[in-house]
């Protein structure tokens, strides 16, 4: 995938018009393409769950993703969305 294709897919997939492919945008696209995708990060949700403020974690799926995303490096999970929220905010 080229930086131009990445820029187009990253914007059109969320309903935005593709911006002009300036040198700065293409450099940013190339950088993003080389970074570890956020969905590969291992996040310990325990501290978030135990935090003294309300929180909600929403986990989705790729069932409605645009067909053009089929060529990206995304690891698509077939699982349905799950919702989890902590209790009310606690005071110290």
Phi and psi restraints in degrees (value plus and minus 20) as a CYANA .aco file:
   2 UNK   PHI    -107.3   -67.3
   2 UNK   PSI     145.7   185.7
   3 UNK   PHI     -82.3   -42.3
   3 UNK   PSI     -56.3   -16.3
   4 UNK   PHI     -83.8   -43.8
   4 UNK   PSI     -63.5   -23.5
   5 UNK   PHI     -84.6   -44.6
   5 UNK   PSI     -62.9   -22.9
   6 UNK   PHI     -80.1   -40.1
   6 UNK   PSI     -66.3   -26.3
   7 UNK   PHI     -79.6   -39.6
   7 UNK   PSI     -64.5   -24.5
   8 UNK   PHI     -84.1   -44.1
   8 UNK   PSI     -67.8   -27.8
   9 UNK   PHI     -85.2   -45.2
   9 UNK   PSI     -57.4   -17.4
  10 UNK   PHI     -87.7   -47.7
  10 UNK   PSI     -46.0    -6.0
  11 UNK   PHI    -118.1   -78.1
  11 UNK   PSI     -66.8   -26.8
  12 UNK   PHI     -83.4   -43.4
  12 UNK   PSI     -51.7   -11.7
  13 UNK   PHI     -86.5   -46.5
  13 UNK   PSI     -39.8     0.2
  14 UNK   PHI    -131.4   -91.4
  14 UNK   PSI      -1.6    38.4
  15 UNK   PHI      60.8   100.8
  15 UNK   PSI      -6.2    33.8
  16 UNK   PHI    -117.9   -77.9
  16 UNK   PSI     127.0   167.0
  17 UNK   PHI     -89.8   -49.8
  17 UNK   PSI     127.3   167.3
  18 UNK   PHI     -91.5   -51.5
  18 UNK   PSI     105.0   145.0
  19 UNK   PHI     -94.6   -54.6
  19 UNK   PSI     145.0   185.0
  20 UNK   PHI     -77.3   -37.3
  20 UNK   PSI     121.4   161.4
  21 UNK   PHI    -103.3   -63.3
  21 UNK   PSI      53.4    93.4
  22 UNK   PHI     -93.6   -53.6
  22 UNK   PSI     145.1   185.1
  23 UNK   PHI     -81.5   -41.5
  23 UNK   PSI     -55.9   -15.9
  24 UNK   PHI     -86.6   -46.6
  24 UNK   PSI     -63.3   -23.3
  25 UNK   PHI     -87.3   -47.3
  25 UNK   PSI     -59.2   -19.2
  26 UNK   PHI     -88.0   -48.0
  26 UNK   PSI     -56.6   -16.6
  27 UNK   PHI     -83.8   -43.8
  27 UNK   PSI     -63.0   -23.0
  28 UNK   PHI     -83.7   -43.7
  28 UNK   PSI     -60.1   -20.1
  29 UNK   PHI     -83.5   -43.5
  29 UNK   PSI     -64.2   -24.2
  30 UNK   PHI     -82.5   -42.5
  30 UNK   PSI     -59.1   -19.1
  31 UNK   PHI     -83.7   -43.7
  31 UNK   PSI     -66.3   -26.3
  32 UNK   PHI     -81.3   -41.3
  32 UNK   PSI     -57.7   -17.7
  33 UNK   PHI     -85.1   -45.1
  33 UNK   PSI     -47.5    -7.5
  34 UNK   PHI    -111.9   -71.9
  34 UNK   PSI     -27.8    12.2
  35 UNK   PHI    -104.4   -64.4
  35 UNK   PSI     137.9   177.9
  36 UNK   PHI     -88.8   -48.8
  36 UNK   PSI     107.4   147.4
  37 UNK   PHI     -82.3   -42.3
  37 UNK   PSI     124.2   164.2
  38 UNK   PHI     -79.5   -39.5
  38 UNK   PSI     -50.0   -10.0
  39 UNK   PHI     -93.0   -53.0
  39 UNK   PSI     -29.3    10.7
  40 UNK   PHI    -108.4   -68.4
  40 UNK   PSI     -29.0    11.0
  41 UNK   PHI     -94.9   -54.9
  41 UNK   PSI     117.7   157.7
  42 UNK   PHI    -110.2   -70.2
  42 UNK   PSI      93.9   133.9
  43 UNK   PHI    -132.7   -92.7
  43 UNK   PSI     102.8   142.8
  44 UNK   PHI     -98.2   -58.2
  44 UNK   PSI      88.4   128.4
  45 UNK   PHI    -102.7   -62.7
  45 UNK   PSI     -27.7    12.3
  46 UNK   PHI     -76.1   -36.1
  46 UNK   PSI     -72.3   -32.3
  47 UNK   PHI     -80.3   -40.3
  47 UNK   PSI     -53.7   -13.7
  48 UNK   PHI     -88.4   -48.4
  48 UNK   PSI     -64.5   -24.5
  49 UNK   PHI     -83.0   -43.0
  49 UNK   PSI     -56.8   -16.8
  50 UNK   PHI    -106.5   -66.5
  50 UNK   PSI     -23.8    16.2
  51 UNK   PHI     -85.9   -45.9
  51 UNK   PSI     134.4   174.4
  52 UNK   PHI    -101.6   -61.6
  52 UNK   PSI       1.2    41.2
  53 UNK   PHI    -151.0  -111.0
  53 UNK   PSI     141.2   181.2
  54 UNK   PHI     -89.6   -49.6
  54 UNK   PSI     123.8   163.8
  55 UNK   PHI    -166.8  -126.8
  55 UNK   PSI     134.1   174.1
  56 UNK   PHI    -159.1  -119.1
  56 UNK   PSI     113.4   153.4
  57 UNK   PHI    -135.4   -95.4
  57 UNK   PSI     106.3   146.3
  58 UNK   PHI    -137.0   -97.0
  58 UNK   PSI     105.5   145.5
  59 UNK   PHI    -135.3   -95.3
  59 UNK   PSI     104.6   144.6
  60 UNK   PHI    -130.4   -90.4
  60 UNK   PSI    -181.9  -141.9
  61 UNK   PHI    -162.4  -122.4
  61 UNK   PSI     155.8   195.8
  62 UNK   PHI    -124.4   -84.4
  62 UNK   PSI      -5.0    35.0
  63 UNK   PHI     -79.2   -39.2
  63 UNK   PSI     -53.5   -13.5
  64 UNK   PHI    -122.7   -82.7
  64 UNK   PSI      -8.0    32.0
  65 UNK   PHI     -86.8   -46.8
  65 UNK   PSI     127.5   167.5
  66 UNK   PHI     -79.4   -39.4
  66 UNK   PSI     126.1   166.1
  67 UNK   PHI     -79.0   -39.0
  67 UNK   PSI     -49.0    -9.0
  68 UNK   PHI     -85.3   -45.3
  68 UNK   PSI     -37.5     2.5
  69 UNK   PHI     -97.2   -57.2
  69 UNK   PSI     -25.1    14.9
  70 UNK   PHI     -81.6   -41.6
  70 UNK   PSI     -40.9    -0.9
  71 UNK   PHI    -118.8   -78.8
  71 UNK   PSI     -18.9    21.1
  72 UNK   PHI    -101.4   -61.4
  72 UNK   PSI     153.9   193.9
  73 UNK   PHI    -105.7   -65.7
  73 UNK   PSI     -12.2    27.8
  74 UNK   PHI     -82.6   -42.6
  74 UNK   PSI     120.8   160.8
  75 UNK   PHI    -114.8   -74.8
  75 UNK   PSI      79.3   119.3
  76 UNK   PHI    -104.7   -64.7
  76 UNK   PSI     102.8   142.8
  77 UNK   PHI    -112.4   -72.4
  77 UNK   PSI     110.9   150.9
  78 UNK   PHI     -99.2   -59.2
  78 UNK   PSI     -19.7    20.3
  79 UNK   PHI     -92.5   -52.5
  79 UNK   PSI     127.9   167.9
  80 UNK   PHI     -93.4   -53.4
  80 UNK   PSI     145.5   185.5
  81 UNK   PHI     -81.2   -41.2
  81 UNK   PSI     127.1   167.1
  82 UNK   PHI    -146.9  -106.9
  82 UNK   PSI     123.3   163.3
  83 UNK   PHI    -141.0  -101.0
  83 UNK   PSI     118.5   158.5
  84 UNK   PHI    -164.1  -124.1
  84 UNK   PSI     113.3   153.3
  85 UNK   PHI    -158.0  -118.0
  85 UNK   PSI     130.9   170.9
  86 UNK   PHI    -106.1   -66.1
  86 UNK   PSI     151.1   191.1
  87 UNK   PHI     -90.4   -50.4
  87 UNK   PSI    -184.7  -144.7
  88 UNK   PHI     -87.9   -47.9
  88 UNK   PSI     140.7   180.7
  89 UNK   PHI     -83.8   -43.8
  89 UNK   PSI     119.7   159.7
  90 UNK   PHI    -123.1   -83.1
  90 UNK   PSI     126.8   166.8
  91 UNK   PHI    -121.8   -81.8
  91 UNK   PSI     130.9   170.9
